Amino acid sequence: MTEATAAAGPEARGGVLPNTGGEISEVSGGGGVVSLGDGWENDDEGGRQPEDGAGKGFVVVFGQTMKTWRVRAGMDREEFGRRIGYSAATVASYEQGRRIPSPKTIDRADEAVGAGGLLSVWKEEVEKAQYPVFFQGMAALEKEAMELLSYDTLVVKGLLQTEDYMRALLAMRRPVLDQETIEQRVTARLIRQGILDRWPAPLLSFVLDESVLRRPYGGKDVLRGQLEHLILVGQKRNVEMQIMPLDREENAGVDGPFTIVIRKDGKKFVYAEAQGTSALQTDAEQTTLSAARYGIIRSQALPPRESLEFIEGLLGAL
């Protein structure tokens, strides 16, 4: 567990709390650590959303609203599905609140039924319902990020995962996840990846432990696709991808994975997960130390260009 999670608990005297609306609320005090409950990024435990109370109810109401517009437009589920690019069964799952449509799907649905924006206006709230309540704060922070720094040692960062890699991780979960939860998590993670192409472009830095790139989760084909994706993302101008080789004799990241988000106002947040729990660190001294530690990790890892060449080498060996 990292220093960012060491003091996690409900007794924290200050920090950042995610609320059901997905907003970031500053708590009185100088900052601290707030336990956010179950892990999310590594799919270690929990995270049952839209069953998270209000989120589930909101998704059901949206589904009923979409159905009302479809019926009013005189379309059955099969025709409507063709227009938005999904099967009748998927349309039924949207309308019954069992699955959550992406923002693009909502826009297509709005256009298909002639809702004039009355469905599209739901996009932001529906997107919030994608995430477990405890993760909504972090998801909101990612949207506000001017800079995001991430060190990962167990799995590829969610923002960098291919859909096949996501599904492989989710399929390995124990206890087993039901298919609806898997679909919802995949959709949520793909939506989060919008940060990669957002404008103005945030500065994104990822350091991956070499072991992450050697674990064939889902099989060699899945790993091959994931490595190819990392190379493509690493070529973006606002992204720096680095690899921490296994043969390094020094590694400042031995405490485990963590993510630092820096907002436009300079405020830093450190998010970490371990053994099914997660926490968000807001204490200025601790977040500054975490940022300094990340800088050391970067200096110990391969430079970006060499890192991409390293990934290409692994890809060629598959």
LUMNUKOL-82979 format. One record per atom (N, C-alpha, C, O): residue in one letter; x negated, y, z negated. Coordinates in steps of 0.1 Angstrom, whole numbers, plus 2048, in hexadecimal, padded with zeros to 3 digits. Example, Ala and Ser with C-alpha at 12.3 -4.5 7.8 and 13.67 -1.06 7.14 Angstrom:
BEGIN
a77C7C77B2/a7857D37B2/a77C7DF7B2/a7727DF7AB/s7807EA7B9/s7777F57B9/s77F8007B1/s77A80B7B0/
END
This chain:
BEGIN
m7F87F4800/m800800800/m7F780C800/m7ED80D7F9/t7FB817808/t7F3823808/t7F582C7FD/t7FF82A7F5/e7EC8367FB/e7EE83F7F0/e7FB8477F2/e80184C7E9/a8008487FF/a80C84F802/a8188487FC/a82384E7FA/t81783B7F9/t8238347F3/t8218307E5/t82B82B7DF/a8168337DF/a81382E7D2/a81C8337C7/a82082B7BE/a82183F7C8/a82A8447BE/a8398447C2/a84184A7BB/a83C83D7CC/a84A83D7D1/a8538387C7/a85182F7BF/g85F83F7C6/g86983B7BC/g8738457BB/g8718517BE/p87F8427B5/p88A84C7B3/p8868577AA/p88D8617A9/e87C8557A2/e87885F798/e86F86A79D/e86B873796/a86D8697AB/a8648737B1/a8698817AE/a8758837AE/r86088A7AB/r8648987A6/r8678A17B2/r86C8AC7AF/g86489E7BE/g8668A77C9/g86389F7D5/g85D8957D5/g8678A57E1/g86489F7ED/g86E8A17F8/g8758AC7F8/v870898801/v87989980C/v88388E80B/v87E88280B/l88F89080C/l89988680B/l8A1886818/l8A689081D/p8A387A81E/p8AB87982A/p8B9878825/p8BC87081C/n8C387F82B/n8D187E827/n8D8878833/n8D387583D/t8E5875831/t8ED86D83A/t8EE875847/t8F286F851/g8EC882847/g8ED88A853/g8E088A85B/g8DF890866/g8D5884856/g8C988385D/g8C189085B/g8B6891862/e8C5899853/e8BD8A6851/e8B28A4847/e8B289A83F/i8A88AD846/i89E8AC83D/i8A18B7832/i8A28C3835/s8A28B3826/s8A68BC81B/s89A8BD812/s8958B380C/e8958CA810/e88A8CC806/e88F8CB7F8/e89A8D17F5/v8888C37F0/v88C8C27E2/v8848CB7DA/v8788CD7DD/s88A8D07CF/s8828D97C7/s8768D37C1/s8768C77BE/g86B8DB7BF/g85F8D57BA/g8548D77C5/g8568DC7D0/g8488D27C1/g83D8D47CA/g83B8C97D4/g8318CA7DB/g8448C07D5/g8428B57DE/g83F8A87D7/g83D8A97CB/g83F89D7DD/g83D8917D7/g8408857E0/g83F8877EC/v84387A7DB/v84786E7E3/v85586A7E0/v8598697D4/v85C8677EA/v86A8627E8/v86B8557EF/v8688537FB/s87084B7E7/s87283E7ED/s87E83E7F6/s8888437F3/l87C839802/l88783980C/l88E82C80E/l89782A816/g88A822805/g891815806/g88A80B80F/g87D80A80E/d891804817/d88C7FA81F/d8827FF82A/d88380A82E/g87A7F682E/g8717F9839/g8797F9847/g8837F2848/w873800850/w87A80285D/w8717FF869/w8737F7872/e865806868/e85C806874/e8577F8876/e8567F3882/n8547F086C/n84F7E386E/n85A7D886D/n8577CC86D/d8667DC86B/d8717D286A/d86F7C885F/d8737BC860/d86A7CD854/d8677C3849/d8737BF841/d8757B483E/e87C7C983F/e8887C6837/e8937CF83B/e8917D9842/g89F7CC836/g8AB7D5836/g8AD7DC843/g8AB7D884E/g8B37E9841/g8B67F184C/g8C27EC854/g8C27E885F/r8CE7EC84D/r8DA7E7853/r8E37F2857/r8EC7F6850/q8E27F8862/q8E9804867/q8EF801874/q8E67FD87C/p8FA80187A/p90380B874/p90B807868/p91480F864/e9087FC861/e90F7F8855/e90D80184A/e91380083F/d90480B84B/d901814840/d90C81E83F/d90B82A842/g917819839/g923822835/g92882B840/g92E82784A/a92583883E/a92A843846/a926841855/a92E84485E/g91A83C857/g915839865/g91E83086C/g921832878/k921825865/k92A81B86B/k93782186F/k93C81E87A/g93D828866/g94A82E868/g94A838874/g95383887C/f93F83F875/f93E849880/f93D84288D/f943846897/v93583788E/v93483089A/v94182A89E/v94582A8AA/v949825895/v95681F898/v95F82A89E/v9668288A8/v95F836898/v96884189C/v9648458AA/v96C8488B3/f9578468AD/f9528498BA/f95783F8C4/f95B8438CF/g9558328C1/g95A8288CA/g9688298CD/g96C8268D9/q97082B8C3/q97F82D8C6/q9828398CF/q98B8388D7/t97A8448CD/t97C84F8D5/t97884D8E4/t97F8518ED/m96D8458E6/m9698428F3/m9748398FA/m97683A906/k9798308F2/k9848278F8/k99082F8FC/k99682D906/t9948398F3/t99F8418F7/t99D849904/t9A684990C/w99184E906/w98E855912/w98E84B91E/w99384F929/r98983F91C/r989835927/r99783192B/r99B831937/v9A082F921/v9AE82B924/v9B583792B/v9BD835934/r9B2843926/r9B984F92C/r9B585093B/r9BC855943/a9A884C93E/a9A384D94B/a9A8842954/a9A6841960/g9B083894E/g9B682D956/g9AC82395A/g9AE81C964/m9A1821952/m997817956/m99780B94B/m99980D93F/d9957FF951/d9937F4947/d9847F3944/d97C7FB949/r9817EB93B/r9737EA936/r9697E6941/r95E7EB941/e96E7DE94A/e9657D9955/e9617E595E/e9557E7961/e96B7ED962/e9687F896B/e960803964/e95780896A/f964805958/f95C80F950/f94E80B94E/f94581394F/g94C7FE94C/g93F7F994A/g9367FA956/g92A7FD956/r93C7F8962/r9357FA96F/r930808970/r92580B975/r93981196C/r93582096E/r92A824965/r92282D968/i92981E959/i91E822950/i91381894F/i90981A948/g91480E957/g909804958/g9087F994E/g8FD7F494B/y9147F5949/y9147EB93F/y91F7E1942/y9297E4949/s91F7D593B/s9297CB93D/s9357CF934/s9357D892C/a9417C9938/a94D7CB930/a94B7C7921/a9507CE918/a9437BD91F/a9417B8911/a9397C3909/a93C7C58FD/t92F7CA910/t9287D4909/t9317E0906/t9307E68FC/v9397E3910/v9437EE90E/v94C7EB902/v94E7F48F9/a9507DF900/a9587DB8F5/a9517DD8E8/a9567E18DE/s9447D98E8/s93C7DB8DC/s93A7E98D8/s93A7ED8CC/y9397F28E2/y9388018DF/y9458068D9/y94680D8CF/e9508028DF/e95D8078DB/e9618018CD/e9698088C6/q95C7F68CA/q95F7F08BD/q9557F48B2/q9567F08A6/g94B7FC8B6/g9418018AC/g9377F68A8/g9317F889E/r9367EC8B0/r92C7E18AD/r91E7E48B3/r9147DF8AE/r91E7ED8BD/r9117F18C3/r9128008C5/r91D8068C6/i9068078C5/i9068158C6/i9008198D4/i8F58158D7/p9078218DC/p9028258E9/p8F782F8E8/p8F78378DE/s8EF82F8F2/s8E48398F2/s8EA8478F7/s8F58478FC/p8E38528F4/p8E785F8F9/p8EA85F908/p8F486590D/k8E2858910/k8E485891F/k8F1851922/k8F885492B/t8F384691B/t90083E91D/t90C84791A/t916846921/i90B84E90F/i91685790B/i919861916/i924864919/d90E86791B/d910871926/d91686A932/d91F870939/r91285E936/r918857941/r92785493F/r92F855948/a92A850932/a93884E92F/a94085A930/a94B85A934/d93B86592B/d94287292B/d94587693A/d95087A93D/e93C874943/e93E877951/e94886D957/e95087295F/a947861954/a94F85695A/a95E859956/a96785795F/v96185D94A/v96F85F946/v97486D948/v97F870945/g96B87694C/g96E88494D/g97288B940/g97B89393F/a96A888936/a96C88E929/a96789C928/a96A8A391D/g9608A1931/g95C8AF931/g9538B3925/g9548BE920/g94B8AA921/g9428AC916/g9478A8908/g93F8A98FF/l9538A4907/l9598A18FA/l9548948F5/l9558918E9/l94E88B8FD/l9478808F8/l9388838F6/l93287E8EC/s93288A8FF/s92488E8FE/s9218968F1/s9168958EC/v92B89D8EC/v9288A58E0/v92689C8D4/v9218A18CA/w92988F8D5/w9278868CA/w9198818C9/w91587A8C0/k9118848D3/k90487D8D5/k8FB87E8C9/k8F58748C4/e8F988A8C3/e8F088B8B8/e8F48838AC/e8EC87D8A6/e9018848A9/e90687C89D/e90586D89F/e902865896/v9088698AC/v90785B8AF/v8F98568AE/v8F684B8A9/e8EF85E8B2/e8E185B8B2/e8DD8598A3/e8D58508A0/k8E186289A/k8DE86188C/k8E2853886/k8DC84D87E/a8EE84F88B/a8F3842886/a8EB83688A/a8ED82B885/q8E2838894/q8D982D898/q8D082988D/q8CC81D88C/y8CD832883/y8C282F87A/y8C882C86C/y8D3831868/p8C1823864/p8C5821856/p8C582F84F/p8BD837853/v8CD830845/v8CE83D83E/v8C084283A/v8BC84E83B/f8B8838834/f8AB83C82F/f8A2841839/f898848836/f8A483D846/f89A841851/f89E84D858/f897853860/q8AB852856/q8AF85D85D/q8A786A85B/q8A5872865/g8A186B84F/g89887784D/g88C876855/g88788085B/m88686A856/m87A86985E/m87D86A86D/m875871874/a888865872/a88C867880/a88E876883/a88A87A88E/a89387D87A/a89588C87C/a88789387C/a88589C884/l87E88E874/l871894874/l86A892881/l86389B886/e86B886887/e865883893/e86988D89E/e8628918A7/k87689189D/k87B89B8A7/k8758A98A5/k8748B08AF/e8718AC899/e86C8B9896/e85D8B9897/e8578C4895/a8578AE899/a8488AD898/a8418B58A3/a8448B58AF/m8388BD89E/m82E8C48A7/m8228BB8AA/m81C8BC8B4/e8208B389F/e8158A98A0/e81989D898/e81E89E88E/l81589189E/l818884897/l80C87C898/l8068798A3/l80787788D/l7FB86F88C/l7FF861886/l80686187C/s7FA85788C/s7FE84A887/s7F383F887/s7EC83E891/y7F283887C/y7E882D87B/y7F0821878/y7F882086F/d7EE816880/d7F580A87F/d7EC7FE87F/d7E37FD887/t7F07F4876/t7E77E9874/t7EF7DB875/t7E97D1876/l7FC7DC876/l8047D0876/l80B7CD883/l80A7C2889/v8127D7888/v8187D6895/v8167E389D/v8127ED897/v8197E38AA/v8197EF8B2/v8237F98AC/v82E7F58A9/k81F8058AC/k8298108A7/k83680F8AF/k83680E8BB/g8418118A8/g84E8118AE/g84F81A8BA/g8568178C4/l8498268B9/l84982F8C4/l84282A8D0/l8448308DB/l83A8208CF/l83281B8DA/l83680D8DF/l8318088E9/q8408088D8/q8447FA8DC/q84C7F98E9/q8548018EC/t84A7EE8F0/t8527EB8FB/t85F7E48F6/t85F7E08EB/e8697E48FE/e8767DE8F9/e8747CF8F6/e8797CA8ED/d86C7C88FF/d8697BA8FC/d8627B88EF/d8647AE8E8/y8587C08EC/y8517BF8E0/y85A7C28D4/y8597BB8CA/m8637CC8D5/m86C7CE8CA/m8747C28C7/m8767BE8BC/r87A7BC8D2/r8837B08D0/r87B7A58CA/r88179D8C3/a86E7A38CE/a8667988C8/a86579A8B9/a8667918B2/l8627A78B5/l8617A98A7/l86E7A789F/l86E7A1895/l8797AC8A5/l8867AA89F/l88A79C89E/l890798894/a8867948A8/a88A7868A8/a88277E89D/a887773899/m877783899/m86F77D88E/m873780880/m86F77A877/r87C78A87F/r88178E872/r88778286A/r88E77A86F/r88378285D/r88A778854/r88E780847/r885787841/p89A77F843/p8A5778849/p8A877D857/p8A678885B/v8AE77485F/v8B177786D/v8BB78286E/v8C5783867/l8B978B878/l8C279687B/l8CC791885/l8CA78988E/d8D9796884/d8E379388E/d8E079B89A/d8D97A589A/q8E67968A5/q8E379C8B2/q8E77AB8B3/q8E07B38BA/e8F27AF8AD/e8F67BD8AD/e8EC7C68A7/e8EA7D18AB/t8E77C189B/t8DD7C9894/t8D07CB89D/t8CA7D589E/i8CC7C08A4/i8C07C08AC/i8C37CA8B8/i8BA7D28BA/e8CE7CA8BE/e8D17D38C9/e8D17E28C4/e8CC7EB8CB/q8D77E48B8/q8D77F18B3/q8C97F78B0/q8C68028B2/r8C17EE8AA/r8B37F28A7/r8AB7F58B4/r8A37FE8B4/v8AD7ED8BE/v8A57EF8CA/v8A97FC8D0/v8A18048D5/t8B67FF8D1/t8BB80B8D6/t8B68178CF/t8B18218D4/a8B68168C1/a8B18218B9/a8A28248BB/a89E82F8BC/r89A8198BD/r88C81B8BF/r8898218CC/r8808298CE/l89081D8D6/l88E8228E4/l8928318E4/l88B8398EB/i89C8358DD/i8A08438DC/i89584B8D6/i8918568DA/r88F8468CB/r88484D8C4/r8788508CD/r8718598CC/q8768478D7/q86B8488E0/q86C8548E9/q8638578F1/g87785B8E8/g8788688F0/g86E8728EC/g86B87B8F4/i8688718E0/i85E87A8DC/i85187A8E5/i84A8848E6/l84F86F8EC/l84486D8F5/l845877901/l83B87B907/d85187A905/d853882911/d85A89090E/d85E897917/r85B893901/r86289F8FD/r85A8AC902/r84D8AB903/w8618B6904/w85A8C3907/w8608CE8FE/w86C8CF8FE/p8588D68F8/p8498D68F8/p8448C98F2/p8498C48E9/a8398C58F8/a8348B88F5/a82C8B88E7/a8238C18E5/p8308B08DE/p8298AF8D1/p81B8A88D3/p81A8A18DD/l8128AB8CA/l8058A48CB/l8068978C4/l80A8968B8/l80388C8CB/l80587E8C5/l7F88778C5/l7F18768CF/s7F58728B9/s7E986A8B7/s7EC85D8B1/s7F285C8A7/f7E78528B8/f7EA8448B3/f7DD83D8B1/f7D583C8BB/v7DA8378A6/v7CF82E8A4/v7D58218A0/v7DC81F897/l7D18178A8/l7D68098A7/l7CA8008A3/l7C08018A9/d7CC7F8899/d7C27EE896/d7C27E38A1/d7CC7E08A6/e7B67DF8A4/e7B47D58AF/e7BC7C98AD/e7C17C38B7/s7BE7C58A1/s7C67B889E/s7D47BA8A3/s7DA7B08A7/v7DA7C68A3/v7E77C88A8/v7E87C48B7/v7F27BF8BB/l7DE7C78BE/l7DE7C58CD/l7DB7B68D0/l7DC7B28DC/r7D77AE8C6/r7D47A08C9/r7DF7968C5/r7DE78B8C7/r7E979C8BE/r7F47938B9/r7FE7918C4/r80579B8C8/p8007858C9/p8097838D5/p8177818D1/p81E7778D4/y81D78B8C9/y82B78A8C5/y8347898D2/y8337918DA/g83C77E8D2/g84577C8DD/g83E7758E9/g8457728F3/g8317728E8/g82A76B8F3/g8217758FB/g8217818F9/k81976F903/k80F77690B/k815780914/k81078B916/d82177D91A/d827786924/d82B79391D/d82A79E922/v831791911/v83579D909/v8297A5905/v8297B2906/l81F79F900/l8127A68FD/l80D7AD909/l8087B9908/r80D7A7914/r8077AD920/r80F7BA924/r8097C4927/g81C7B9923/g8247C5926/g8227D091C/g8227DB91F/q8207CC90F/q81D7D6905/q8107DD907/q80F7E9906/l8067D590A/l7F87DB90D/l7F97E5919/l7F37EF919/e8007E0923/e8017E992F/e8087F692B/e805801930/h8127F5923/h81A80191F/h81180A916/h811817918/l80980590E/l7FF80D906/l7F681590F/l7F382090C/i7F180E919/i7E8815923/i7EF821929/i7EA82C92B/l7FC81F92E/l803829934/l80683592A/l80484192E/v80A83291E/v80D83D915/v800844911/v80085090F/g7F583C910/g7E884290C/g7E384C917/g7DA854914/q7E884B923/q7E485592D/q7EC86292D/q7E886B935/k7F6863925/k7FD86F924/k7F487A91E/k7EC877915/r7F6886923/r7ED89191F/r7EE895910/r7E589A90A/n7FA89390A/n7FC8968FC/n7FA88A8F3/n7FD88B8E7/v7F587F8F8/v7F38738F0/v7E486F8EF/v7DD86F8FA/e7E086C8E3/e7D28668E2/e7D48598DB/e7D98588D0/m7D084E8E2/m7D18418DE/m7C383C8DA/m7B983D8E2/q7C18378CE/q7B48328C9/q7B68248C3/q7C08218BD/i7AB81C8C4/i7AB80F8BF/i7A080E8B4/i7958128B6/m7A48088A9/m79A80589E/m7957F78A0/m79D7ED89C/p7897F58A4/p7847E78A7/p7837DF89A/p7817E588F/l7847D289B/l7837C9890/l7757C988A/l7737C587F/d76B7CC893/d75D7CB88E/d7587D7887/d74C7D8884/r7617E1884/r75C7ED87D/r7597E986F/r7607E3868/e74D7EE86A/e7497EB85D/e74F7F5853/e74F7F3847/e755800858/e75B80A84F/e76980E856/e76A810862/n77380E84D/n781812852/n788818846/n78B81283C/a78B825848/a79182D83D/a7A082983C/a7A782E833/g7A5821845/g7B381D845/g7B781083E/g7C180A841/v7AE80B835/v7B17FE82F/v7BD7FE826/v7C27F3823/d7C280A822/d7CE80A81A/d7DB807822/d7E580581C/g7DA80682F/g7E5802837/g7EA80D841/g7E5818841/p7F580A848/p7FA813852/p80281F84C/p80781E841/f80182A853/f80983684F/f80B84085B/f80383F865/t81484885A/t817852864/t81886085E/t81E862853/i81286A865/i812878860/i81A88086B/i81787F876/v823887866/v82B89086F/v82889F86A/v8298A285E/i8248A7873/i8228B5870/i82B8BE878/i82C8BD884/r8338C6871/r83D8CE877/r8378DB87C/r82B8DE879/k83F8E3883/k83A8F0889/k8368F987E/k82D90287F/d83C8F9872/d839901867/d82D8FD85F/d829903855/g8268F2864/g81A8ED85D/g81D8E3852/g8138DD84D/k8298E184E/k82C8D7844/k8298C9849/k82C8C5854/k8228C1840/k81F8B4843/k8278AA83B/k82B8AC82F/f82A89F841/f83189483B/f82A88783E/f82688584A/v82987E835/v822871837/v82C866834/v832865829/y82F85E83E/y83885283D/y83084583D/y827843845/a83483C834/a82D82F833/a83782582F/a841827828/e834819833/e83C80D830/e83380282B/e827800830/a8387FA822/a8317EE81D/a83A7E5816/a8427E980E/q83A7D881A/q8427CE814/q8517D1813/q8577D0808/g8567D681E/g8647D981E/g8697E5818/g8757E8816/t8607EE813/t8647FB80E/t85D806816/t85380481C/s863812815/s85D81D81C/s85E82A813/s86682B80A/a855833816/a85483F80E/a84F84B816/a848849820/l854857813/l85086381A/l84986C810/l84F871806/q83C86F812/q83487780A/q83488680E/q83288981A/t83788F805/t83889D808/t82E8A6800/t82D8B2803/d8288A07F6/d81F8A87EE/d8138AD7F6/d80D8A67FD/a8118BA7F5/a8088C17FE/a7FA8BB7FC/a7F38B9806/e7F58B97F0/e7E88B37EE/e7E78A57F4/e7DD8A27FB/q7F189D7F2/q7F088F7F7/q7F188F806/q7EA88780C/t7F989780C/t7FB89781A/t7EE89C821/t7EA89882C/t7E78A681A/t7DB8AB820/t7D08A081F/t7C889F828/l7D0899814/l7C688E813/l7C988381D/l7BF87D823/s7D6880820/s7D987682A/s7D587A838/s7D0873840/a7D788783B/a7D288D848/a7C388C849/a7BE889854/a7BC88F83E/a7AD88E83F/a7A987F841/a7A087C848/r7B087683A/r7AD86883C/r7B086484A/r7A885C850/y7BA869850/y7BD86585E/y7B286A867/y7AE864871/g7AD876864/g7A287B86C/g79687286C/g78F870876/i79386D860/i78886485F/i78A857866/i78185186D/i797852866/i79A84686D/i79884887C/i79283F883/r79C853881/r79A85688F/r78B856893/r78785289D/s78385C88A/s77585D88D/s76E84F88D/s76484D893/q774846886/q76F838885/q77482F890/q76D825893/a77F833896/a78582B8A1/a77E82E8AE/a7768388AF/l7808268B9/l77B8298C6/l7818368CB/l78D8398C8/p77A83E8D3/p77F84A8D9/p78B8468E3/p78B83A8E7/p79384F8E6/p79F84C8EF/p79C8458FC/p7A283B8FF/r79284A903/r78E844910/r78983690E/r78D82D915/e781834904/e77B826902/e78781D8FD/e7868118FF/s7908238F6/s79B81B8F0/s7A48168FC/s7A880A8FB/l7A781E906/l7AF819911/l7A780F919/l7AD80591E/e79A81091A/e792806921/e7927F9919/e7927EE91E/f7927FA90B/f7937EE903/f7A07E7905/f7A07DB906/i7AB7EF906/i7B87E8908/i7B87E2916/i7BE7D7917/e7B37E891F/e7B27E292D/e7AA7D592D/e7AE7CC934/g7A07D5924/g7987C8923/g7A07BD91D/g7A07B2922/l7A87C0913/l7B17B690D/l7BB7B1917/l7BE7A6917/l7C07BB91E/l7CB7B7928/l7C57AE933/l7CB7A5937/g7B97B1937/g7B27A9941/g7AF79B93D/g7AE791945/a7AE799930/a7AA78C92A/a7B7783928/a7B5777925/l7C3789929/l7CF781927/l7D2778933/l7DC770932/
END
